[in-house]
């Protein structure tokens, strides 16, 4: 009995190992080893995931709605519900209810929709057809980060603390809430910003939150990137990416040829050693040198394949942030505006004589200068030289 039990246990272990190995091999081929995502269907003939022509446009529109920055997870869940994407609808079982916020978030953060997928903690490039672009996915993640930092709807006295320094003494600017009660029973609450005066007396006067917020809105307005300019810059980034990939591919081919040549030379060296045409010390020294060259070439290949276009992602992120400023400016969410101002000015924003002022970082300063010195028709050629 013990022997049979041991054989059964080993059989189960082998079966589990072989199943996992098969799933990992499938993932390495770019085939997602799992059920189809919403917007896709399982193809029983090819054993792959095909685009669902009915639901895929709904999923794409959901990404677009959230990227605009005005929709919540609840709004997207309602949008899905109105377009017949409900709980239990995939399996045909009961349900038919609105999705939860967590399920909506899982869809909006799923890399599967732009062509990649994660399996066993590793990202794989899928062979399925993507239904959204990487740029749209990045815009959704940026909008999600902005909304994730949003605080309560009521005005928080600390909303802008940590953003400015006093222009007179260099101390931080803090907030103070004042409540005034009138004889008729009306209660008014005001928030004032002032210097902390931690270094001693300071002549910087108080400033009302409304007045300060209005000044910060004016500062933000100088750095909004128009949609036309953003589209052109993203198109140029795509063009640069293709060129960089082409150059990297050529370099990789040369390096692979060099690796193949080194392998050939290693084979010849081994033959010389076997035929006793060179001594062991010379053989080992020469082999060590060739192996070092091979490792260096392989390392360069890995870097080129992995990072040839990595420098473009910060540019795309900046373009998306600059064009999203328009939406941020139109709402009353002070924490979101604070986050954007910190990205633009860093720690160079001061309050002096009740006036907010600061020195923008290089890329933002260049954008403002372009907007101030050129009219709208000239902006595109300013953003992208040579156009």
SELO-198697 format. One record per atom (N, C-alpha, C): x, y, z. Coordinates in steps of 0.1 Angstrom, whole numbers, padded with zeros to 4 digits, always signed. Each point is the difference from the previous one (the first is absolute). Example, Ala and Ser with C-alpha at 12.3 -4.5 7.8 and 13.67 -1.06 7.14 Angstrom:
// SELO-198697
+0132-0057+0078/-0009+0012+0000/+0009+0012+0000/-0004+0011-0007/+0009+0011+0000/-0008+0011+0008/
END
This chain:
// SELO-198697
+0008-0012+0000/-0008+0012+0000/+0009+0013+0000/+0010-0001+0008/+0009+0012+0001/+0007+0003-0013/+0004-0011-0007/+0006+0001-0013/-0009+0006-0010/-0013-0005+0000/-0010+0005-0010/-0003+0015+0003/-0001+0004+0013/-0002+0013+0004/+0012+0009-0005/+0012-0005+0002/+0012+0008-0005/+0000+0002-0015/-0004-0011-0007/+0000+0001-0015/-0011+0010-0004/-0012+0000+0007/-0010+0009-0004/+0004+0015+0003/+0007+0002+0011/+0004+0013+0003/+0010+0005-0010/+0010-0008-0004/+0010+0003-0010/-0007+0003-0013/-0010-0008-0004/-0007+0003-0012/-0007+0014+0000/-0006+0003+0011/-0006+0013+0001/+0010+0012-0001/+0011-0002+0007/+0011+0010-0001/+0005+0001-0015/+0002-0011-0006/+0005+0001-0014/-0010+0006-0009/-0013-0003+0002/-0011+0006-0008/+0000+0015+0002/+0001+0004+0013/+0000+0015+0003/+0012+0007-0007/+0012-0007+0001/+0012+0006-0005/-0002+0002-0016/-0004-0011-0006/-0001+0000-0015/-0011+0010-0004/-0011+0001+0007/-0010+0010-0003/+0005+0014+0001/+0007+0003+0011/+0006+0014+0001/+0010+0002-0011/+0008-0010-0003/+0011+0002-0010/-0007+0003-0014/-0011-0007-0003/-0007+0002-0012/-0006+0014-0001/-0006+0005+0012/-0005+0013+0000/+0010+0011-0002/+0012-0002+0007/+0011+0009-0002/+0005+0001-0014/+0001-0012-0007/+0004+0000-0014/-0010+0007-0009/-0013-0002+0004/-0010+0007-0008/+0001+0015+0001/+0003+0005+0013/+0002+0014+0002/+0012+0005-0007/+0011-0007-0001/+0012+0004-0007/-0003+0001-0015/-0009-0007-0005/-0004+0001-0014/-0009+0012-0003/-0004+0007+0011/-0009+0011-0002/-0015-0003+0001/-0003-0012+0004/-0014-0004+0001/-0004+0000+0015/-0010+0008+0003/-0004+0001+0014/-0006-0012+0005/+0005-0007+0011/-0005-0013+0004/-0011+0002+0011/-0011+0006-0005/-0012+0002+0009/-0012+0004-0008/-0011+0002+0007/-0012+0004-0007/+0001+0013-0007/-0008+0002-0010/+0000+0013-0008/-0005+0012+0009/+0007+0011-0002/-0005+0012+0007/-0012+0006-0006/-0007+0008+0008/-0012+0007-0006/+0005+0008-0012/-0007-0002-0011/+0004+0006-0013/+0006-0010-0009/+0003-0012+0005/+0005-0011-0008/-0008-0012+0002/+0001-0010-0009/-0007-0013+0001/+0010-0011-0002/-0002-0011+0005/+0009-0012-0002/-0004-0006-0013/+0010-0002-0009/-0002-0007-0012/+0003-0015+0002/-0010-0008-0001/+0002-0015+0003/+0008-0007-0011/+0001+0006-0012/+0007-0006-0011/+0015+0003+0001/+0003+0013+0003/+0015+0003+0000/+0005+0000+0014/-0009-0001+0010/+0004+0000+0014/+0006+0013+0004/-0004+0011-0006/+0005+0013+0003/-0011+0010+0003/+0003+0012+0003/-0010+0010+0003/-0002+0010-0012/-0012+0000-0005/-0004+0009-0011/-0008+0012+0006/+0001+0011-0007/-0008+0012+0004/-0015-0002-0001/-0007+0003+0011/-0014-0001+0000/-0006+0013-0007/-0005-0001-0012/-0005+0011-0007/-0011+0008+0007/-0007-0006+0009/-0011+0007+0006/+0005+0007+0013/+0008-0006+0008/+0004+0006+0012/+0013+0008+0000/+0009-0003-0010/+0013+0007-0001/-0002+0015-0001/-0009+0005-0009/-0002+0015-0001/-0005+0006+0013/-0007-0008+0008/-0005+0006+0013/+0012+0001+0009/+0009-0010+0000/+0012+0001+0009/+0009+0011-0004/+0002+0002-0013/+0008+0011-0005/-0006+0014+0004/-0013+0001-0001/-0007+0012+0003/+0002+0003+0015/+0000-0011+0008/+0001+0002+0015/+0014+0005+0003/+0010-0005-0007/+0014+0006+0002/+0000+0015-0004/-0006+0003-0011/+0000+0014-0005/-0007+0009+0010/-0012-0005+0006/-0007+0009+0009/+0008+0002+0013/+0007-0010+0005/+0007+0002+0012/+0013+0009-0002/+0006-0001-0012/+0011+0008-0004/-0003+0015+0000/-0013+0003-0002/-0003+0014+0000/+0000+0006+0013/+0001-0008+0011/+0002+0005+0013/-0013+0005+0008/-0012-0002-0006/-0012+0004+0006/-0008-0012+0005/+0004-0012-0002/-0008-0012+0004/+0006-0007+0012/-0009-0005+0008/+0005-0009+0011/-0002-0015-0004/+0005-0008+0009/-0002-0015-0002/-0015-0003+0000/-0008+0007+0008/-0014-0002+0000/-0007+0003-0013/+0005+0012-0006/-0005+0004-0013/+0003-0010-0011/+0012-0006+0000/+0004-0010-0010/-0009-0013+0003/-0002-0003+0012/-0008-0012+0003/-0015+0002-0005/-0005+0012+0001/-0013+0003-0005/+0000+0000-0015/+0011+0005-0006/+0001-0001-0015/+0000-0014-0005/+0008-0009+0007/+0000-0014-0004/-0014-0006+0002/-0007+0003+0011/-0013-0005+0002/-0010+0004-0011/+0001+0013-0004/-0009+0004-0010/+0003-0006-0014/+0012-0005-0001/+0003-0007-0013/+0001-0015+0002/-0008-0005+0009/-0002-0014+0002/+0013-0008+0004/+0009+0007+0007/+0011-0007+0006/-0003+0000+0015/-0004-0012+0005/-0005-0001+0014/+0007-0012+0007/-0002-0001+0012/+0005-0012+0008/-0007-0012-0005/+0008-0011-0002/-0005-0013-0004/-0004-0001-0015/+0002+0011-0007/-0004+0000-0014/+0009-0009-0009/+0012-0002+0005/+0010-0007-0009/-0003-0015+0001/-0004-0005+0012/-0002-0015+0002/-0015-0004-0003/-0009+0010-0001/-0014-0003-0002/-0007-0004+0013/+0007+0001+0011/-0006-0003+0013/-0008+0012+0005/-0004+0000+0013/-0008+0011+0006/+0009+0012+0001/-0006+0010+0004/+0007+0013+0002/-0007+0011-0006/+0006+0006-0011/-0007+0010-0007/+0000+0014+0008/+0010+0001+0009/+0001+0012+0008/+0012+0009-0005/+0000+0012+0005/+0011+0009-0003/+0013-0005+0006/+0011+0002-0008/+0013-0004+0005/+0004+0008+0012/+0009-0006+0008/+0006+0007+0012/+0011+0009-0005/+0004+0010+0009/+0011+0009-0004/+0013-0008-0002/+0003-0010+0008/+0012-0007-0001/+0001-0007-0014/-0011-0006-0004/+0000-0007-0013/+0003+0010-0011/-0006+0012+0000/+0002+0010-0010/+0015+0004+0000/+0006+0002+0012/+0014+0003+0001/+0009-0010-0006/-0004-0013+0002/+0008-0011-0006/+0001+0001-0015/-0012+0004-0006/+0000+0001-0014/+0008+0012-0005/-0001+0011+0007/+0007+0012-0004/+0015+0000+0002/+0004-0010+0008/+0015-0001+0003/+0006-0012-0007/-0008-0007-0008/+0004-0013-0006/+0008+0003-0013/+0013-0004+0000/+0008+0003-0012/-0003-0009-0012/-0009-0010+0003/-0004-0009-0011/-0006+0007-0011/-0007+0012+0003/-0008+0007-0011/+0009+0007-0010/+0013+0003+0004/+0009+0006-0010/+0010-0010-0005/-0001-0012+0003/+0008-0011-0006/+0010-0007+0009/+0002+0004+0012/+0008-0008+0010/-0009-0006+0010/+0006-0010+0007/-0007-0006+0011/+0010-0005+0010/-0005-0001+0013/+0009-0005+0011/-0004-0014+0003/+0010-0009+0002/-0003-0014+0004/+0012-0004+0009/-0003-0006+0011/+0010-0004+0010/+0010+0011+0003/-0005+0012+0001/+0008+0011+0004/+0009+0005-0011/-0002-0004-0012/+0009+0004-0011/-0009+0006-0011/+0004+0011-0007/-0007+0006-0011/+0004-0007-0013/-0010-0003-0008/+0002-0007-0013/-0007+0009-0010/+0006+0000-0012/-0006+0006-0012/-0009-0009-0006/-0013+0004+0000/-0010-0009-0005/-0001-0001-0016/-0005-0011-0005/-0003-0001-0014/-0014+0004-0004/-0009+0003+0010/-0013+0004-0003/-0001+0014-0005/-0011+0004-0006/-0001+0013-0006/-0004+0010+0011/+0008+0011+0002/-0003+0010+0010/-0012+0008-0004/-0008+0005+0009/-0012+0008-0004/+0002+0015+0004/+0011+0003+0008/+0003+0014+0003/+0015+0002-0002/+0004+0013-0001/+0014+0003-0001/+0006+0002+0014/+0013-0001+0000/+0008+0001+0012/-0002+0015+0005/-0001+0009-0009/-0002+0014+0004/-0013+0002+0008/-0011-0006-0005/-0013+0001+0007/+0001-0006+0013/+0007-0012+0001/+0002-0007+0013/+0007+0009+0010/+0011+0007-0005/+0007+0009+0009/-0008+0012+0005/-0008+0005-0009/-0009+0011+0004/-0010-0004+0011/-0005-0013-0001/-0009-0005+0010/+0007-0001+0013/+0013-0005+0000/+0007-0002+0013/+0003+0014+0006/+0003+0010-0009/+0003+0013+0006/-0013+0006+0006/-0011-0002-0007/-0013+0005+0006/-0003-0007+0013/+0003-0013+0000/-0003-0008+0012/+0009+0005+0012/+0012+0003-0003/+0009+0005+0010/-0005+0014+0006/-0004+0008-0010/-0005+0013+0005/-0013-0001+0009/-0009-0009-0004/-0012-0002+0007/+0003-0007+0013/+0010-0008+0000/+0004-0008+0013/+0005+0010+0010/+0005+0011-0003/+0005+0010+0010/-0011+0010+0004/-0012-0001-0006/-0010+0009+0003/-0005-0002+0014/-0002+0011+0007/-0004+0000+0014/-0015+0003+0001/-0005+0003+0012/-0014+0002+0002/-0005+0012-0008/-0013+0000-0003/-0006+0011-0008/+0001+0014+0006/-0001+0000+0014/+0001+0013+0007/+0014+0005+0000/+0002+0012+0001/+0013+0006+0000/+0008-0003+0012/+0011-0005-0002/+0009-0004+0011/+0010+0011+0003/+0001+0005+0013/+0009+0011+0003/+0014-0004-0004/+0003-0013-0001/+0014-0004-0003/+0002-0002-0015/-0009+0003-0008/+0000-0004-0014/+0013+0005-0007/+0004+0012+0003/+0012+0006-0008/+0012+0001+0009/-0001-0006+0012/+0012+0000+0009/+0011-0008-0006/+0013+0004+0001/+0011-0007-0006/+0003+0004-0014/-0008+0008-0006/+0002+0004-0014/+0009+0013-0001/-0002+0009+0009/+0007+0013-0001/+0009+0003+0011/+0010+0008-0002/+0008+0006+0010/-0002+0015+0001/+0004+0005+0011/-0002+0015+0002/+0012+0007-0008/-0004+0010-0008/+0010+0007-0008/+0008+0009+0008/-0004+0003+0012/+0008+0009+0009/+0011-0007+0008/-0005-0010+0007/+0010-0007+0010/+0003-0014-0004/-0007-0006-0010/+0003-0014-0004/-0007-0011+0008/-0008+0004+0010/-0007-0010+0007/-0012-0006-0008/-0006-0011+0005/-0011-0006-0007/-0013+0009+0002/-0009-0002-0009/-0013+0006+0001/-0010-0010+0005/-0007+0005+0011/-0010-0009+0006/-0014+0006-0001/-0010-0008+0004/-0014+0005-0001/-0006+0001+0014/-0010+0009+0001/-0007+0003+0012/-0014+0002-0003/-0009-0008+0006/-0015+0001-0002/-0006+0010+0010/-0008+0009-0004/-0006+0010+0008/-0016-0002-0002/-0007-0001+0011/-0014-0001+0000/-0006+0013+0006/-0009+0007-0008/-0007+0012+0005/-0015-0002+0001/-0005+0004+0011/-0015-0002+0003/-0006+0014+0000/-0010+0002-0008/-0007+0013+0000/-0011+0000+0010/-0005+0012+0003/-0011+0001+0010/-0013-0006-0005/-0002-0001-0013/-0012-0006-0005/+0001-0015-0001/+0011-0006+0005/+0001-0014+0001/+0008-0007-0012/+0004+0008-0010/+0007-0005-0011/+0015-0003+0004/+0005-0011-0005/+0014-0004+0004/+0008-0001-0013/+0011+0007+0000/+0009+0000-0012/+0014-0005+0004/+0005-0009-0009/+0013-0006+0003/+0010+0005-0011/+0011+0005+0004/+0010+0005-0009/+0013-0007+0002/+0008-0003-0010/+0013-0005+0001/+0010+0010-0005/+0010+0003+0008/+0011+0009-0003/+0013-0007+0000/+0009+0004-0009/+0014-0005-0001/+0009+0011+0005/+0010-0005+0008/+0010+0010+0005/+0013-0007+0002/+0010+0008+0003/+0014-0006+0003/-0001-0006+0014/+0008-0011+0002/+0000-0006+0013/+0008+0008+0010/+0009+0009-0004/+0008+0009+0008/+0009-0008+0010/+0005-0012-0005/+0008-0008+0009/+0014+0006+0001/+0004+0009-0008/+0013+0006+0001/+0000+0014+0007/-0012+0003+0005/-0002+0013+0006/-0011+0008-0006/-0002+0013+0004/-0010+0008-0006/+0001+0002-0015/-0011+0000-0007/+0000+0001-0014/-0012+0010-0004/+0003+0008-0010/-0010+0010-0004/-0010-0005-0011/+0002-0012-0004/-0009-0005-0011/-0015-0001+0005/-0009+0007-0006/-0014+0000+0004/-0008-0013-0003/-0011-0001+0006/-0009-0012-0003/-0006+0002-0014/-0004-0011-0005/-0007+0000-0013/-0011-0010+0000/-0012+0004-0005/-0011-0009+0000/+0002-0012-0010/-0005-0012+0004/+0001-0011-0009/-0005+0002-0014/-0012+0007-0001/-0006+0002-0013/+0009+0009-0009/+0007+0010+0006/+0009+0008-0008/+0012-0007-0004/+0005-0008+0009/+0012-0008-0003/-0003-0011-0011/-0011-0006+0001/-0004-0010-0009/-0002+0006-0014/-0005+0012-0001/-0002+0007-0013/+0014+0003-0006/+0009+0004+0008/+0014+0003-0005/+0006-0013-0005/-0002-0011+0007/+0006-0013-0004/-0006-0005-0013/-0013+0003-0002/-0007-0004-0012/+0006+0008-0012/+0003+0013+0002/+0007+0008-0010/+0014-0006-0004/+0007-0004+0011/+0013-0007-0003/-0002-0012-0008/-0009-0009+0004/-0002-0012-0008/-0004+0002-0014/-0008+0010-0002/-0005+0003-0014/+0011+0002-0010/+0011+0005+0005/+0012+0003-0009/+0006-0013-0005/-0003-0011+0006/+0008-0012-0004/-0009-0011-0006/-0013+0004-0004/-0008-0010-0007/+0004-0002-0014/+0002-0013-0004/+0004-0003-0013/-0012-0003-0009/-0002+0008-0010/-0012-0002-0009/-0001-0014-0006/-0012-0005-0002/-0002-0013-0006/+0008-0002-0013/+0000+0011-0008/+0006-0001-0013/+0015-0003+0001/+0006+0008+0009/+0015-0001+0002/+0003-0014+0007/-0009-0005+0009/+0002-0013+0006/+0000-0011-0010/-0010+0001-0010/-0001-0011-0010/+0013+0000-0009/+0004+0012-0003/+0012+0001-0009/+0012-0006+0007/+0002+0004+0013/+0012-0005+0007/-0001-0015+0003/-0012-0005+0003/-0001-0015+0001/+0003-0007-0013/-0004+0006-0011/+0003-0006-0013/+0015+0000-0003/+0006+0011+0004/+0015+0001-0002/+0007-0010+0009/-0005-0002+0012/+0006-0010+0009/-0001-0014-0005/-0012-0003-0006/-0002-0013-0007/+0010-0001-0011/+0002+0010-0008/+0010+0000-0011/+0014-0002+0005/+0004+0007+0011/+0013-0002+0006/+0002-0014+0005/-0011-0006+0006/+0000-0014+0005/+0003-0009-0011/-0007+0002-0012/+0003-0010-0011/+0014+0002-0005/+0005+0012-0001/+0014+0002-0004/+0010-0006+0010/-0003+0002+0013/+0009-0006+0010/+0000-0015-0001/-0012-0006-0002/-0001-0014-0001/+0008-0005-0012/-0001+0007-0011/+0007-0004-0012/+0015+0000+0002/+0005+0011+0006/+0014+0001+0003/+0005-0011+0010/-0008-0002+0010/+0003-0010+0010/+0000-0014-0007/-0010-0003-0009/+0000-0013-0007/+0012-0002-0008/+0005+0011-0007/+0012-0002-0008/+0012-0003+0009/+0001+0008+0011/+0011-0003+0010/-0001-0014+0006/-0012-0005+0003/-0001-0013+0005/+0005-0010-0010/-0004+0002-0013/+0004-0010-0010/+0016+0000-0001/+0006+0011+0001/+0015+0000-0001/+0006-0007+0013/-0006+0003+0011/+0005-0006+0012/-0002-0016+0000/-0012-0004-0005/-0002-0014-0001/+0010-0007-0010/+0003+0007-0011/+0010-0005-0009/+0014-0001+0007/+0003+0010+0009/+0012+0000+0007/+0000-0012+0010/-0011-0003+0007/-0001-0011+0009/+0002-0013-0008/-0006-0001-0012/+0002-0012-0008/+0014-0002-0004/+0007+0011-0003/+0014-0001-0004/+0008-0004+0012/-0003+0005+0012/+0008-0004+0012/-0002-0015+0003/-0013-0005-0002/-0002-0014+0002/+0008-0009-0010/+0001+0005-0012/+0008-0007-0010/+0015+0000+0004/+0005+0011+0005/+0014+0001+0004/+0002-0008+0012/-0010-0001+0009/+0002-0009+0012/+0001-0015-0005/-0008-0003-0010/+0001-0014-0005/+0013-0003-0006/+0006+0010-0008/+0013-0003-0005/+0011+0000+0010/-0002+0008+0011/+0010+0000+0011/+0000-0013+0007/-0012-0006+0002/-0001-0013+0006/+0006-0011-0008/-0002+0001-0014/+0007-0010-0008/+0015+0001+0000/+0005+0012+0001/+0015+0002+0001/+0005-0006+0013/-0008+0002+0011/+0005-0006+0013/-0001-0015+0000/-0011-0005-0006/-0001-0015-0001/+0011-0006-0008/+0004+0007-0011/+0011-0005-0009/+0013+0003+0006/+0001+0006+0012/+0012+0003+0007/+0009+0010-0007/-0007+0009-0008/+0008+0010-0007/+0003+0012+0009/-0007+0002+0011/+0003+0010+0010/-0001-0006+0013/+0008+0006+0010/+0000-0005+0013/-0013+0004+0008/-0001-0006+0012/-0013+0002+0008/-0001+0015+0004/+0011+0006+0005/+0000+0014+0005/-0005+0009-0011/+0006-0001-0012/-0004+0009-0011/-0015-0003-0004/-0004-0012+0000/-0014-0003-0003/-0009+0006+0010/+0003-0001+0013/-0009+0005+0010/-0001+0015-0001/+0012+0007-0002/+0000+0014-0001/-0008+0005-0011/+0002-0006-0012/-0007+0004-0012/-0015-0003+0001/-0004-0011+0006/-0014-0003+0002/-0006+0010+0010/+0007+0004+0010/-0006+0009+0010/-0002+0014-0007/+0009+0004-0009/-0002+0012-0007/-0012+0000-0009/-0001-0011-0008/-0011-0002-0009/-0014+0000+0007/+0000-0007+0012/-0012-0001+0007/-0004+0013+0006/+0010+0008+0004/-0003+0014+0005/-0006+0008-0011/+0005-0001-0013/-0005+0008-0011/-0014-0005-0003/-0003-0013+0001/-0013-0005-0003/-0010+0005+0011/+0004+0000+0012/-0009+0005+0011/-0004+0015-0002/+0011+0007-0003/-0003+0015-0003/-0009+0002-0011/+0001-0007-0011/-0009+0001-0012/-0014-0004+0004/-0001-0011+0007/-0013-0004+0005/-0007+0010+0009/+0008+0006+0009/-0005+0010+0008/-0005+0012-0007/+0007+0004-0011/-0004+0011-0008/-0013-0003-0008/-0001-0013-0004/-0012-0004-0007/-0012+0001+0010/+0001-0004+0012/-0010+0000+0010/-0005+0015+0002/+0010+0009+0002/-0003+0014+0002/-0007+0006-0011/+0004-0003-0012/-0006+0006-0012/-0014-0006-0002/-0002-0012+0002/-0014-0006-0001/-0009+0005+0011/+0005+0003+0011/-0009+0004+0011/-0001+0015+0002/+0010+0008-0003/+0000+0014+0002/+0002+0009-0012/-0002-0005-0011/+0003+0008-0012/-0010+0012-0001/-0012-0001+0005/-0010+0011-0001/-0004+0004+0014/+0007-0004+0010/-0005+0004+0014/+0000+0015+0002/+0009+0007-0006/+0001+0014+0002/-0013+0008-0005/-0008-0007-0008/-0012+0007-0006/-0011+0000+0010/+0000-0009+0010/-0012-0001+0009/-0001+0012+0009/+0011+0005+0005/-0001+0013+0008/-0006+0011-0008/+0004+0001-0013/-0006+0010-0009/-0015-0001-0001/-0004-0013-0003/-0015-0002-0001/-0007+0003+0013/+0006-0003+0011/-0007+0003+0013/-0001+0015+0001/+0010+0007-0003/-0001+0015+0001/-0010+0006-0009/-0001-0005-0012/-0010+0005-0010/-0014-0003+0006/-0002-0012+0005/-0014-0003+0005/-0003+0009+0013/+0010+0002+0008/-0002+0009+0012/-0004+0014-0005/+0008+0005-0010/-0002+0014-0004/-0014+0002-0006/-0005-0010-0008/-0013+0001-0006/-0012-0002+0010/+0003-0007+0011/-0010-0003+0010/-0002+0012+0009/+0009+0010+0000/-0001+0011+0009/-0013+0008-0003/-0005+0000-0012/-0012+0007-0003/-0012-0006+0008/-0001-0013+0001/-0010-0006+0008/+0001+0002+0015/+0013+0000+0004/+0003+0003+0015/-0004+0014+0003/+0003+0009-0009/-0003+0014+0003/-0015+0003+0001/-0008-0008-0007/-0014+0003+0000/-0008-0005+0012/+0007-0009+0008/-0007-0005+0012/+0004+0008+0012/-0005-0004+0012/+0003+0008+0012/+0008-0009+0010/+0007-0010-0006/+0008-0009+0008/+0014+0006+0003/+0001+0007+0011/+0013+0006+0003/+0012-0009+0002/-0002-0012+0006/+0011-0010+0000/+0006-0004-0013/-0009-0001-0010/+0004-0004-0014/+0008+0012-0006/-0005+0012+0002/+0008+0012-0004/+0013+0001+0007/+0000-0003+0012/+0013+0000+0008/+0010-0009-0006/-0004-0013-0003/+0009-0010-0006/+0005+0005-0013/-0008+0006-0008/+0005+0005-0013/+0010+0011+0001/-0003+0009+0010/+0009+0012+0002/+0013-0005+0005/+0000-0011+0009/+0013-0005+0005/+0008-0006-0012/-0007-0006-0009/+0008-0006-0012/+0006+0011-0008/-0007+0011-0001/+0004+0011-0009/+0011+0009+0007/-0002+0003+0012/+0009+0009+0007/+0010-0007+0010/-0003-0012+0004/+0008-0006+0010/-0002+0007+0013/+0011+0004+0006/+0000+0008+0013/+0002+0015-0003/-0001+0004-0012/+0003+0014-0004/-0012+0010+0000/-0011-0004+0007/-0012+0008+0000/+0000+0008+0014/-0001+0013-0001/+0000+0008+0012/-0012+0009+0001/-0003+0005+0012/-0011+0010+0002/+0006+0012+0006/-0001+0011-0007/+0006+0013+0004/-0009+0011-0003/-0003+0009+0010/-0010+0011-0002/-0013-0005-0005/-0004-0012+0005/-0013-0006-0003/-0001-0004-0015/+0012-0002-0006/+0000-0004-0014/+0009-0013-0001/-0006-0010-0007/+0007-0013-0003/+0008+0002-0012/+0013-0004+0001/+0009+0001-0012/+0010-0012+0001/+0006-0003-0011/+0010-0011+0000/+0007-0001-0013/+0010-0008+0001/+0009-0003-0012/-0003-0015-0004/-0006-0002-0012/-0004-0013-0005/+0013-0008-0004/-0002-0013+0000/+0011-0008-0005/+0002+0001-0015/+0011-0005-0005/+0004+0004-0014/-0011-0003-0010/-0005-0013+0000/-0009-0003-0011/-0013+0008+0001/-0005+0003+0012/-0012+0008+0002/+0003+0014-0004/+0012+0005+0004/+0003+0014-0004/+0001+0002-0015/+0005-0010-0007/+0000+0000-0015/-0014+0000-0006/-0009-0007+0006/-0014-0001-0005/-0006+0014+0002/+0002+0006+0012/-0006+0013+0002/+0005+0011-0009/+0014-0001-0002/+0006+0010-0009/-0005-0001-0014/-0002-0013-0005/-0006-0002-0013/-0014+0006-0001/-0008-0002+0010/-0014+0005+0000/+0000+0015+0000/+0009+0006+0007/+0000+0015+0001/+0006+0007-0013/+0009-0007-0006/+0007+0006-0012/-0006-0003-0013/-0009-0010-0001/-0005-0004-0013/-0015-0001+0001/-0006+0003-0012/-0015-0001+0000/-0003-0015-0002/-0013-0003+0001/-0005-0014-0001/+0004-0007-0012/+0001+0007-0012/+0003-0007-0012/+0015-0003-0001/+0008+0006+0009/+0014-0002+0000/+0004-0010+0010/-0009-0004+0009/+0004-0008+0012/+0005-0014-0004/-0006-0006-0010/+0004-0013-0004/+0014-0001-0005/+0004+0010-0008/+0014+0001-0005/+0009+0003+0011/-0004+0006+0011/+0008+0003+0011/+0002-0012+0009/-0010-0008+0002/+0001-0012+0008/+0009-0010-0008/-0002-0001-0013/+0008-0010-0008/+0008+0008-0010/+0013+0002+0003/+0009+0008-0010/+0000-0007-0013/+0000+0008-0011/+0001-0006-0013/-0013-0001-0007/-0011+0002+0007/-0013-0002-0006/-0005+0014-0005/
END
